[in-house]
Amino acid sequence: MEQPLRGIRALHTASTITVYQAYSPEIGMPAVRQGRFTAAWKRDRMTWIKPSFLWMMYRCGWATKAGQETVLAVEITRDGFEWALRHACLSSYVRGLHPDRGTWQRQLKRAPARVQWDPERDLHLRPLTYRSLQLGLSGEAVGRYADEWTVAISDVTPLAREIHDLVGRNELDAATVLLPQEHPYPAGDELLAHLRP
C-alpha cells in the first residue's frame, strides 16, 4: 500500500493513541509500575513522543543505547494528541509554508508542541521513502501529557528484544507479525495541514 510522504501511522483505538519513548530503567520502570510518570521524570525539558514503533527502535537502538534501555508504550487520549497537533509548530523553517523566518521563530517560541518529520524505518532500521511524525512537548503540553492525557504506560522492552532477535536471525515474517499494528490516524490530513512542508 502506498504511503503518504508525511503521515501519522499509529496503534490507536476510538479514544486513544499509543506513542513510544525510551528511558533509563530508573525512570521507565517506576512509570510502568505507577502508570504515571514519577518525580524522576523531568517536566522542565522537552519530551519527544513517537507514534512509530520502528522509529523508536531506530532512536534507541532496540533498547541498547545508554539511558534508553527501557522502551515505554504510552497510551494517551486522542483528544490530548490532537490538542498538541493543533498547537504545534514545525521544528524547522519552511519557505512558502511560513510567511518568513522571523514569524516562524516567534511561532516556535510560543508553541507548546513541535513537529519533526523523520524517515520511517524498516525492520533493519534502514530509512524508507516516507516520513513519520515525532512530536515534541514542552511547557503546558508536558503537564497535560503527564497529568491529563496519559491513560496507561507499559514496558515493551521485551517485545523490542524479541523482534530484534528475530530480525537478527533473518526471520522477518515472524518479526513483522509481532510489530504493533499501526494504521493511518483518522483526521490526520486535517490535523497536519499547517505542519506539512
C-alpha positions, 0 to 999 in steps of 0.5 A: 500500500502506498504511503503518504510522504508525511503521515501519522501511522499509529496503534490507536483505538476510538479514544486513544493513541499509543506513542513510544519513548525510551528511558533509563530503567530508573525512570521507565520502570517506576512509570510502568509500575505507577502508570504515571510518570514519577518525580524522576521524570523531568517536566522542565525539558522537552519530551519527544513522543513517537507514534512509530514503533520502528522509529523508536527502535531506530532512536534507541537502538532496540533498547541498547543505547545508554539511558534508553534501555527501557522502551515505554508504550504510552497510551494517551487520549486522542483528544490530548494528541490532537490538542498538541497537533493543533498547537504545534509548530514545525521544528524547522523553517519552511519557505512558502509554508511560513510567511518568513523566518522571523514569524516562524521563530516567534511561532516556535517560541510560543508553541507548546508542541513541535513537529519533526518529520523523520524517515520511517524505518524498516525492520533493519532500521534502514530509512524508507521513502516516507516520513513519520511524525515525532512530536515534541512537548514542552511547557503546558503540553508536558503537564497535560501529557503527564497529568491529563492525557496519559491513560496507561504506560507499559514496558515493551522492552521485551517485545523490542528484544524479541523482534530484534532477535528475530530480525537478527536471525533473518526471520522477518515474517515472524518479526513483522507479525509481532510489530504493533499494528499501526494504521493511518490516524483518522483526521490526520490530513486535517490535523497536519495541514499547517505542519506539512512542508 
